[in-house]
């Protein structure tokens, strides 16, 4: 006699689930999943390594074999940055404040100036408009290292005549950042303004609004995604900029965070964990800002990149 053996229901359900998964996986989906996993690891792993290294000891960072998980969450590096009672106190809070003093005004002024300029390019007709737009974009094509010497020379001559020092001067540094950010900000906003129907603004003019009133009450509320994109773009450039700050800032009390991190890195006693801790403190606000305003960034960048 043959004995019928029934497969347990849990095993059959497991087999059915595996069969469904196997049938749903195709070569294009598999290649896409592998590619996506590779890019996510390439992006997230350096960030994880930076954060985890800030909690490691010097032996764990400088050892022959890499340590992927610190043995303990040591706060020694962060104490050196922020605790005045520590023997190796770096007073990093002052550098954070200096970066805020430079980055926030740069973003605000860049948004205001690029909004007015982009609206004029997108809506108004005047002689030499195309030459003006092409000239602004031409300035943006030059590398920053080529512009730093002419800018420093110009501001030095202006400062000598007006009686102010170019060194350790935040307003001068902000103007140099504006020279780098306004061209691309103007281009982004001009393309976005072209996507807004001109009939809406014409209706506002007919109802008695002035041109500035139309910009304030109609154009700007409809352009919030693009304005947020430009603000974050200019803020990130000023927040992370190193070369211009290195040239224009000499006093340690005026250093922004990138300059301070470079100073800690080049100190006689190696402090890689402190460098990683300072880099983490510098990176996290930008990541939080990006994630909080991601929906505006997506809409602003995609709409601003297509001419209407």
ABEGO torsion letter per residue (X at the ends): XBBBBBBBAAAAAAAAAAAAAAAABBAAAAAAAAAAAAAAAAAAAAAAAAAAAAABBAAAAABABBBABBABBBAAAAAAAABAABAABAGAAAAAAAAAAAAAAAAAAAAAAAAAAAAAAAABBBBGAAAAAAAAAAAAABBAAAAAAAAAAAAAAAAAAAGBBABGBAAAAAAAAAAAAAAAAAAAAAAAAAABBAAAAAAAAAAGBBAAAAAAAAAAAAAAAAAAAAAAAAAAAAAABAAAAAAABABAAABBAAAAAAAAAABABBBAAAAAAAAAAAAAAAAAAAAAAAAAAAAAAAAAABBX
